[in-house]
Amino acid sequence: MPDLTLWGRLSSCNVQKAVWVLEELGLPYRRIDAGGRFGGLDDPAYRAINPHGRVPTLRDGETVVWESDAIIRYLAARYGAGGLWPADPAQRAAADQWLAWANATLYRDWIDLFWMCVRTPDEDQDAVGIEARRTRTAERLTLLDRELAGRPWLAGADFSLADVGAGMTLYRWYQMPIERPALPNLAAWYEKLRARPGYVAAVCIPFDDLVGRLAY
């Protein structure tokens, strides 16, 4: 039986990815609130396992992993090999490339949009900046809509880490008070994600407590 502990507040999108994979794999784990209003990231004991003082951090017995994508790759490789993390190198690369793309391309404008549109107080919002990031995020998601036209999941016939990386963004995308283009394939994919209990438990988290709040 694995001995898994995850540090991180559930309002963090990066923590949400890790929790989602833990839930998908049906693994028993303990989550400790850390970061934001919970603090603890500068405690010497925490810095001893994560020198960067960020969340999430995972401990699996004697193994410690930090950075969300490293955590979900580790979990999938150790406990979901052949499923979330395909055994075939070509199939694994098909999933991994989308995970890398989500982190390097999709997240950048999406998280800026969330901060500028949701977390920034109304009186301090930059309408031009919000629109620029909304447009660029919509362009990224339009690409996903085209890719999803020919397959049920992002990397092919089966659910994988590819869906975790990009799919984590959709709850906030559809909940933010913004104009969104009609993207039927993306919407259908989102509904399939919402049918997964792990997605609902980890990602579909209301963010009312973050509205207009730049500081944690």
N, C-alpha and C positions, 0 to 999 in steps of 0.2 A: 504494500500500500504506500503510495507516495506521500511524503510529508511536505506539503506545499504551503508557503506563506507569500502573499502578495501585499506590498505596501503601496498605498495610493488612494486618493479620494476618487469616488466614482464620477464626480463632475469633470474629471480630466478625460479628454478624448483618448489620450494614450493609455490610460488605465482601462478605459472601456474596451479597447482592443484586446488587452490581456485577459480581462474577465470574460469577454465573449468566447475566446478560445478555450479557456478553462471550462466554461459551461458547455460548449460544443463537445468537448472530449469527456464530459461527465466526470471530471476529476474532483475529489474532495479537496478543499483548500480553505485557508483562513485569509481574510483580507483585513488589513489594518489601515484605518484612515490615516493618511499622512499628506502633508502639503496643504497649501491654501490656509483656510481658517483652522485646520488641525495642527499645522506646524510640524515640528519634529525633524525637518530635513537638515538642520544644522547640528543636530545632536551628534556627539562623537560616535555613538553606537551606530547611528544610521550612516554617517560618513564612512565608517569602517567597511560597510558593505557596498556603498555607492559613493565614490569620491566626488561625484558631480552634484550631489544633493538634489536630485530630481526624482520624479516618479514616472513610471512604476519601477519597482525592484521586486524580483522574484527570488525566493530561496526554495530550493528543492533538495532537502537533506543537506548535504555539504556543498552543493552547487549554488552559486549566486549568479544571477543574470540581470543586467540592467539595460535600458533602452527597449522600448515597446516592441519594435520589429524583431530585435534579437530574442526577446522573450517569447513571442508567438512562434517564431521559427524553431526555437528550442523545444517548446511544448509540443508542437506538431511533429517534430522529428522524433522526439523521445516517446510520445504517447499516442501519436496519430499517424505513424509512418504508413504509407500506402493509402491514406485517406486525405486528410488536410495537407499532408506533405507527400506527394506521389513518390513512389520508389523509382520510377523511370526518370532518368535525368532530363530528358526532353520535356516530359510532362511537368516535372518539378520546375524547370526553367520557365515554362509557360505561366505558372502561377507566380513564381518569384519576380518575373519582370513587371507584372502588374502591381505587386506589392511595392517594388522599388519606385515605380512610376507614381503611385499614389503618394508616397512619402516625398519624393523630389519635386513633383509637379502639381498634383491636385491640391495637396494640403496647403501649399504656400498662400495662394489667394483665398482659399476657403477659410482658413483660420484667421487671416487678416480681415476678411469680410465679417466673420463672427465677432471679432473684437470691435471692429468699427461700427457695426450695425446693432449689436446686442449689448456688448459690455460697456461701450462708451456712452456716457450720459447724453441725452438728447441735445442739450445746449452746446455740447462740444463736438457733435458729429460733423464729419466732412462728407457732404453729399456727393461731391465729385469723386473722392476717393472710394466711397462705398460703391458707386456705380461702376467704377473701373474694375473693382474686384468682383462685383457681381457678374459683370460681363465676362471676365476671364474665367471665373468658376463655371459659369454656364457653358462656355466653350469647351472646357474640359469634360463636363458632364454630357455635352452633346456628342463628343467623341465616344464616350462610354455607351451612349444610346445607340450609336451606329454599330459598335462592336457587339452589343447584346442582341442585335437583330437576328444573328445567325446561330445563336447558341443559348442554352438555358442559364449557364453560369459564366462568369467572366473569363475563366481559363479553359472552358470546355464543357463537357457533359456533367461534371461533378462539382459540387461545392468545395471550395479550397481556400487557402489563405489569400488568394487573389480577391475573393469576395469580402474578406474581412478588412483588408486595407482600404479599399475604396468604399465599401458598403457602410463603414463606420460614419462616413460624412453625411449620409443621406437623411438621418433623422433631423439633424440641425438644419440641413438645407431646406427640407420641407416645412420646418417649423419657424424659420426666420421670417420676419415681416418684410418680404421682398417680392419682386416680380420674378416669376420663373417661366422659362419656355416650356411648351408642351413637348415632353419627351416620353412617348408611350412605352418604349422598351425599358427605359430607366425606371419608370413608374411601376411597371410589371415586376421588375427585378426587386424593387423596394418592397412591394407587397409580399414577394416570396421570402425576403429577409424577415419581414415582420411576422411571418408565420413560424419562424424559428424561435423557440423559447429562449435560447441563449442570447439572441439579438435583443429581444424585448427586455430581458433582465439586465443586460449590460449597457445597451446603447440608447434605448428609448427612455431616457431620463430627462424629465422636465428641467429646464434651466432658468426658472423664474428667479432663483436666488443670485444669478449672475447678471441679470439685466441692470444696465447702468452702473456696473461695479467694476472699475478698472483694477482695483486692488482686491486681493483675495480676502 
